[in-house]
């Protein structure tokens, strides 16, 4: 009997290991698709909200969704139109100054390494000649980048069109997902989807506010210290703040190196500005905007970004917060709450514990913990 039991356990363990292996291989192959699906859903959420609002004014949903999509594209186009002229001018100026910048960097590197400037210049020249003498080494990566950019643009267009169709008729998709859940648990599934939607809407609003505030502060600070191409570096960093904490750190590297070509003092000033804005973002913007709207502790966001980067690669960083919030919500709804119910306990959930401001209403005492005032007066026992 024991031999038969051991054989069954071993058989199940082998099947489980094989299943996990297959799942891991599929996950690696489908990471890009999963990110694309999540991005499409995120885009469809504001389109659906706009279509719902316009429907109240008797605007058909297809027209409402299309109008919302065109309005979003128009806002982005307007921002590009406002930013591109000074961006192009500063880019042209930057190209004209490249020879001088290279000479300055060569001198700085020579001072740091103790080498002669001509030695550093020769090393750089030898490196560049390795590409000019063998154009295939340069054209190959360039062609690959061009193909990737074209594929990315095509994927974005496809996601926008798909998101619009989701916004036009979201209910069949929602019902289809809920049909995978047992009938007795479908209401619970609907509640989970509502929580995910609320969290993701908060993230979208938080990212927009974070981009605007961080970009504005950086532009003002870099302009005050007299750094050239301030708008270029401010816009670049504003786009990178979609990656919490780490995006602003990466965005600080190019302007600091560029300022170093002018003087170490200016490089220090630029670094101080970026550190100050990063502190404002990490201690004010993310806790007030991200944490309260998405209800995730800043420490979990920072750790989760690293985990998402390992699982989904660089592209996953741009939707790291939605992935983290989805993981936490599913863990709470499918594991934490059922475990507490089985033990007759309803303690504060992980999201409530780490975001007390946003979940204070959920922790108010139940009505039966305080007797009515009339019962108090008669000295009735408290339940």
Secondary structure as UniProt FT lines:
FT   HELIX           2..56
FT   TURN            57..58
FT   HELIX           61..113
FT   HELIX           117..132
FT   HELIX           135..168
FT   HELIX           170..178
FT   TURN            179..180
FT   HELIX           183..185
FT   HELIX           186..224
FT   TURN            225..226
FT   TURN            228..229
FT   HELIX           230..240
FT   TURN            241..242
FT   TURN            244..245
FT   HELIX           246..260
FT   TURN            261..262
FT   HELIX           264..280
FT   HELIX           281..291
FT   HELIX           292..294
FT   HELIX           298..312
FT   HELIX           314..319
FT   HELIX           320..331
FT   HELIX           332..336
FT   HELIX           337..342
FT   TURN            343..344
FT   HELIX           350..354
FT   TURN            356..359
FT   HELIX           360..363
FT   HELIX           367..369
FT   HELIX           373..377
FT   TURN            378..379
//
